[in-house]
Amino acid sequence: MTPRGRRQLPASGGRRFSGRGGRGAAVVLPCFHLRRTGPRGGPSFRLAEDREGPLALKGCPAFPPRPGGPPTRPAPPVPGRTLPVPKPRSVRTFAWAAAAVLALSACGSDYPLGDEQREAAENSTSTLSGILSGSGSSAQGPAMDAWIAGFGVMHPDVQLQYSPDGSGAGRNALLAGAVDFAGSDAYLQDEEIAEAREVCGPGGALDIPAYISPIAVAFNLPGIESLNLDAATIAAIFRGDIEKWNDPAIAGQNPGTALPDLPVTPVSRADDSGTTENFTEYLHEAAPQAWPERPSGTWPAGLGGENAQGNSGVVSTVTRTEGAITYADDSVIDDSMGTANLLVGEQYVPISADGASIAVAQATRVPDRAPHDIALQLDRTTTAAGAYPLVLVSYQIFCSGYENPETVELVKTFGLYVVGGEGQAASQDAAKSAPIPGPLAEQAQAAIESITVTP
C-alpha cells in the first residue's frame, strides 16, 4: 500500500523527520509491528516484534505473513501522540516503554470508540478493510479525531492512522512515500509538485480542500475578552516593535479598554507550519510595509519572543504566560484566552466560522495547476461584509494514483467521507470549522473520484 516509486530508506534503517526549514533535531524512533487478534471490527493487537526502524509506517520492515494472509502492516507507537525522544543509550528501554503504552491503549477495549462502534462492527455490511496512514497538520488534529471516529463506525475493519506532526512534516512524509496522504495547511509548492511526480507517478499529487478554519490571534490578558487590532499593529506586535500592551497603537483602537502596563510576549511556532504560512501571508498582504517578509511556513529568523511546537504548544505557552500572544487554529482556543477582532475595510470583524466561510468564498483557484488540483488563492485584503480573512484552508493531499487497488479504494472512500456532508458536520462539531462551500465541495468530490490505480 505504497505510493508509486517509494524512495529507498536510509542505510541505517531509520526514517528521519524534521521541518522543511530544518528547525529541530531529526528523530529516529523504533518500529512496532502489531497483529490483529480481536473479533471483526475490534482493534485488539498483540506485539509481534520490535526492532529499530523508521517512524514512517511504510519504512518499517514487514513482519512475516499470517498463514494465508498478507504481511502485517506496521503501526506507529501511539497514533496521533508524540512520544519522548530517547537518549542515545536508552533506545531499548524506550522501545519497551512505548510498546507498553501501545499495548495498554490498544488492548484496553476491543471497541475504543464505545458501544456505537461495537454495534456497528457486529452489524456492519462494509467489506472495506486495510490500513490507511497519514501525517501532517496539527490544526486538523481535532477534526481528524472526529473523522477517524466517524469513519471507524462506518468501516470498522479499516485502521486509520494519523500523526499530527505539522504540515511540513506531513508533506515531507508523503513525498518520501512514507504515508498514503498528508494533511497540510498549505498547498504543494512548485518544487514539491515535481517531487510528487517521482512518488505518485506522472499525475503527481492533488491538493483537496478538506478543513476550513479561522486562525485566532489569541492573548492572555485577564479580564479582556477581545481587542480590536489591524494587520499593521499585529505585525508590529510579532516583530517586537510594540513592547507594552498599553502602547498607543493598541490603545487607539480600543477606547475605553483598561490596557495593562504589561510586557508583550509574542509566541510563534517552532515547527514548519501551514498555520504560520497562512498567518504570515495575511500580514504580508494586508500590511506589506509592516511585514515585508514573504510568506513562509517557518518563522523569520532573528525575531524575538518565544516559540513552541504545534498549535497545542503555542496555546499552552500563552495560557501560562500573562501578557503572551500567539496565532493558532481556532479549534484549540478556549474561553481562558482573549481574541482579536480584525479590521476588514472599516469594520472590526470577530473570529467566527461564518466569517471564515465568507472569506473562502472570495478565493480563486491557483492558476497553471492540474485540473483536479484544487489549490486556492485567498484574498487577504477582502472588504466583503463579515469576512474574516485570517483563515486557513487545510488540504488532504493524495496521490493522483496508487499501485495498490486496495489503497485506491481506501483513499477514495475516506476522502469522499471527509469532504461530504457527514465528515464536514463531524468537523464542525469537533473543531468549530466552517463547512466547505457547496461548489468547492463538488470540485473536491470530483477530484477524489479521479484517483486511479497506476500501472
Stockholm file with secondary structure:
# STOCKHOLM 1.0

chainA/1-455         MTPRGRRQLPASGGRRFSGRGGRGAAVVLPCFHLRRTGPRGGPSFRLAEDREGPLALKGCPAFPPRPGGPPTRPAPPVPGRTLPVPKPRSVRTFAWAAAAVLALSACGSDYPLGDEQREAAENSTSTLSGILSGSGSSAQGPAMDAWIAGFGVMHPDVQLQYSPDGSGAGRNALLAGAVDFAGSDAYLQDEEIAEAREVCGPGGALDIPAYISPIAVAFNLPGIESLNLDAATIAAIFRGDIEKWNDPAIAGQNPGTALPDLPVTPVSRADDSGTTENFTEYLHEAAPQAWPERPSGTWPAGLGGENAQGNSGVVSTVTRTEGAITYADDSVIDDSMGTANLLVGEQYVPISADGASIAVAQATRVPDRAPHDIALQLDRTTTAAGAYPLVLVSYQIFCSGYENPETVELVKTFGLYVVGGEGQAASQDAAKSAPIPGPLAEQAQAAIESITVTP
#=GR chainA/1-455 SS CCBTTCCCCCTTSCCCBCCTTCCSCCBCCEEEEEEECSSTTCCCEEEEEEEECCSSGGGSCCBCCCTTSCCBCEECSSTTCCCCCCCGGGHHHHHHHHHHHHHHHHHSCSCTTCHHHHHHHHHCCCCCCEEEEEEECSTTHHHHHHHHHHHHHHSTTEEEEEECCCHHHHHHHHHTTCSSEEEESSCCCHHHHHHHHHHHCTTCEEEEEEEEEEEEEEECCTTCCEEEECHHHHHHHHHTCCCBTTCHHHHTTSTTCCCCSCBCEEEEESSCCHHHHHHHHHHHHHCTTTCCSCCCSSCCTTCCSEEESHHHHHHHHHHTSTTEEEEEEGGGCCTTSEEEEEEETTEEECCCHHHHHHHHHTCEECSSCCTTCCCEECCTTCCCTTCCCCEEEEEEEEESEESCHHHHHHHHHHHHHHHSHHHHHHHHHHHCCBCCCHHHHHHHHHHHHTCEECC
#=GC SS_cons         CCBTTCCCCCTTSCCCBCCTTCCSCCBCCEEEEEEECSSTTCCCEEEEEEEECCSSGGGSCCBCCCTTSCCBCEECSSTTCCCCCCCGGGHHHHHHHHHHHHHHHHHSCSCTTCHHHHHHHHHCCCCCCEEEEEEECSTTHHHHHHHHHHHHHHSTTEEEEEECCCHHHHHHHHHTTCSSEEEESSCCCHHHHHHHHHHHCTTCEEEEEEEEEEEEEEECCTTCCEEEECHHHHHHHHHTCCCBTTCHHHHTTSTTCCCCSCBCEEEEESSCCHHHHHHHHHHHHHCTTTCCSCCCSSCCTTCCSEEESHHHHHHHHHHTSTTEEEEEEGGGCCTTSEEEEEEETTEEECCCHHHHHHHHHTCEECSSCCTTCCCEECCTTCCCTTCCCCEEEEEEEEESEESCHHHHHHHHHHHHHHHSHHHHHHHHHHHCCBCCCHHHHHHHHHHHHTCEECC
//
